């Protein structure tokens, strides 16, 4: 049986193995899956503050996030093209002309907020991606900076 809570910042959340709910984030989507892992109990103040910060700031961070994903993709694209083979390479790992094209290779995102002992403004965004359907893509934000990008860990 799962627990449910309503938080004025996070909305309605249900607990199974972590707290989950659907949220609206301007520039990201109307029904984005939010997952919050806690040590025990409900989401913490720092987790709530991180979500509030990114909900407000996300649309201004899109160029930073888009450029980071585009640059990462261009670094790994050729190795994935070789692994995929010529039959599917142009569909799953195509050459992109500009950063805004990267979104067509990504699924709807998942927002993950982990326990945060340092009380930093930190979230992780997870996507499925065409070029690495097994591992997907993970991008960690700390404040307004991309702290890490790579396969999901």
Protein Blocks (a to p, Z undefined) as FASTA:
>chain_A
ZZddddfklopaddfkbccdddddehjambdcdddddfbdcddfklmmmmmmmmmmmmmm
mmmmmmmmmmmmmmmmmmmmmmnopmlmmmmmccdfbfklmmmmpccddddddddfkopa
cdddddddfklmmnopadddehjbcfbgcddZZ
